[in-house]
Amino acid sequence: MKSKTIIPLLVFLIVALAALATTTGIFSSDGPGPYAYQSIRGETVTIYGKGVYKDMSAEVAPQGIAQDYVTLCIGIPLLLISLWMTKKGSRKGQYLLAGTLGYFLVTYLFYTVMGMYNQLFLVYVALMGASFYGLILTLQSFEVKGIDAAFKPAIPTTATGGFLIFNAVAIGLLWLSIVVPPLLNGTIIPVQVEHYTTLIVQGLDLGILLPGAFICGVLWIKKRPLGYLLTPIYFIFLSVLMTALTAKVIAMAVLGYNVIPVIFIIPTFNLLTLISTATILNHVIEPSALTKKASYEKQGVA
């Protein structure tokens, strides 16, 4: 079976399963409600106690619900629109599809490894797997050789690449500010671990996602072929992810948690990411335009 057939099947599977996962996360409400729980480390943690996230902490569960709204209202429509654009031969659609699949992959990787076990475990696993293979197949559909010709020469690689590097360093320092102080004062375990096994988000960010962003930024500034392939995809992925993070911060603020200074940092980074992504996509040249340009050049027309 060709990838042109497999990718739509994977996308439709992701859409169906993500719709199930997000609506269950948003609308399920069974359970006793919040209660205190003593972790293995002797810390008292308030458990959410309701719905599919009932065993998550009262601070983390609302963030999962906020991200479910973003996935349902933005992620799923964007996945379907980008697939339709790709089927029409749009290069922008191809980039959007890869970036959105990247968002679903990272989202359900986190849900699989961080979420307390619940009835949706196999759904999360299927979403993670379908997103992973969908992303791999979509990446393979790009023609890397001569990919720089698919972008207008005036594309601001230095400004956008510099922002991506700055974003990676800033978020990395934010996570290190959580991890390092307990190591220095001897308490070892940050309070943010709560009743979980470890800091999953911070670990995957520091080990994989943030270095990946830094490398993409460097390759983009240097105008390397891999930069032209991966950086637009990363920006699209980051745009949806930062929107989800903004929704999480807003949810926490509404519930009365202290969200200073992230209430200013995350939305600002989100806005700059969206502007950078729109700028990059605006400089993508569609295949039909490239063909027309080559035809003009062949005829000696300026």
SULCORCOR-V314539 format. One record per backbone hydrogen bond with DSSP energy under -0.5 kcal/mol. NH is the residue of the N-H (numbers start at 1). CO is the residue of the C=O. Records with the same first field share a line. If there is no record, write none. Layout:
# SULCORCOR-V314539
NH = CO, CO
This chain:
# SULCORCOR-V314539
5 = 2
6 = 2
7 = 3
8 = 4
9 = 5
10 = 6
11 = 7
12 = 8
13 = 9
14 = 10
15 = 11
16 = 12
17 = 13
18 = 14
19 = 15
20 = 16
21 = 17
22 = 18
23 = 19
24 = 20
25 = 21
26 = 22
27 = 23
28 = 24
33 = 49
35 = 47
37 = 45
39 = 37, 43
42 = 39
45 = 37, 43
47 = 35, 45
48 = 56
49 = 54
51 = 30
53 = 50
54 = 51
56 = 53
58 = 46
61 = 57
63 = 60
64 = 60
65 = 61
66 = 62
67 = 63
68 = 64
69 = 65
70 = 66
71 = 67
72 = 68
73 = 69
74 = 70
75 = 70
76 = 71
78 = 74
79 = 75
80 = 76
81 = 77
82 = 78
83 = 79
84 = 80
85 = 81
86 = 82
87 = 83
88 = 84
89 = 86
90 = 85
94 = 90
95 = 91
96 = 92
97 = 93
98 = 94
99 = 95
100 = 96
101 = 97
102 = 98
103 = 99
104 = 100
105 = 101
106 = 102
107 = 103
108 = 104
109 = 105
110 = 106
111 = 107
112 = 108
113 = 109
114 = 110
115 = 110, 111
121 = 118
124 = 120
125 = 121
126 = 122
127 = 123
128 = 124
129 = 125
130 = 126
131 = 127
132 = 128
133 = 129
134 = 130
135 = 131
136 = 132
137 = 133
138 = 134
139 = 135
140 = 136
141 = 137, 138
142 = 139
144 = 142
147 = 144
149 = 146
150 = 147
151 = 148
152 = 283
155 = 152
157 = 155
160 = 156
161 = 157
162 = 158
163 = 159
164 = 160
165 = 161
166 = 162
167 = 163
168 = 164
169 = 165
170 = 166
171 = 167
172 = 168
173 = 169
174 = 170
175 = 171
176 = 172
177 = 173
178 = 175
179 = 175
180 = 176
183 = 179, 180
184 = 180
185 = 181
186 = 182
187 = 182
188 = 182
189 = 187
190 = 188
193 = 190
194 = 191
196 = 193
200 = 198
203 = 199
204 = 200
205 = 201
206 = 202
207 = 203
208 = 204
209 = 204
210 = 205
211 = 205
212 = 208
213 = 209
214 = 210
215 = 211
216 = 212
217 = 213
218 = 214
219 = 215
220 = 216
221 = 217
222 = 218
223 = 220
224 = 219
227 = 224
228 = 224
229 = 225
230 = 226
231 = 227
233 = 229
234 = 230
235 = 231
236 = 232
237 = 233
238 = 234
239 = 235
240 = 236
241 = 237
242 = 238
243 = 239
244 = 240
245 = 241
246 = 242
247 = 243
248 = 244
249 = 245
250 = 246
251 = 247
252 = 248
253 = 249
254 = 250
255 = 251
256 = 253
257 = 252
259 = 257
263 = 259
264 = 261
265 = 261
266 = 262
267 = 262
268 = 264
269 = 265
270 = 266
271 = 267
272 = 268
273 = 269
274 = 270
275 = 271
276 = 272
277 = 273
278 = 274
279 = 275
280 = 276
281 = 277
282 = 278
283 = 279, 280
284 = 281
285 = 150
286 = 284
289 = 286
290 = 286
291 = 287
292 = 288
293 = 289
294 = 290
295 = 291
296 = 292
297 = 293
298 = 294
299 = 295
300 = 296, 297
301 = 296
